[in-house]
Structure formats: C-alpha cells, structure tokens
Amino acid sequence: QVQLVESGGGLVQAGGSLRLSCAASGRGFSINAMRWYRQAPGKQRELVAGITSGGSTNYADSVKGRFTISRDNAVNTVFLQMNSLKPEDTAVYYCNADIYGSTWAVGYWGQGTQVTVSS
C-alpha cells in the first residue's frame, strides 16, 4: 500500500521560510507528477505548485518567485521551499501524487500539514 507522508509545517513570522517534504512509501510503484495544494479556512483547496517526473514545474501566481518545488526521485520525495511567507499563505498544505503500478494508477493525497504565518 502506498502512503504519502508530509512534514515540515509549523508557525513562522511573516517574511520567514519553511520547507515542506512529502515522501511516498510502499513497494512496486512509480510516480508521475507531484503537486502541493493548500486549503485555508473557509476556502476551496487550491493548487500551489506542481512538478513532472522530468522536472518541469508550474506555480500559482500568488506564490511565483517565493516558493520553489523540487523532487528527489531516488527517494520518492517532493519538497516545497517557501520563502518570504505572508499571513495569506496560512493554510493546510497537502501533497498529491500520480502513482502507478503495472496494472493500476491512482492519485494519492497526504494527510496535510499546517502552515501558520503570523503578522
């Protein structure tokens, strides 16, 4: 069974930085695209950043120039480096990955990690 486990959230002051990690565990799978989403209280979940297996990236306009997504395929892990954080970045951040085996393909979600940015 495949699991995505996130870490790295926390409380930080505005202007600070955090680095989120999301590791996929299990056996017998490969990963295509990996993404970070976030959901603030009372708002819909939104895409923050994505990265393909080849390393192509895309970002929400609100985080361009401040956040960087990367991945280490050797350890099935995706990262989100968040700099110049703003109070409006406060949300639960979720990892998402397109994972497949020889006869199946599933989109997996992590459990979420809280990021709180104080003003």
Buried (B, 14 or more C-beta within 10 A) or exposed (E): EBEBBBEBBEEBEEEBEBBBBBBBEEEEBBBEBBBBBBBBEEEEBEEBBBBEEEEEEBBBEEBEEBBBBBBEEEEBBBBBBBBEBBEEBBBBBBBBBBBBEEEEEEEBBBEBBEBBBEE
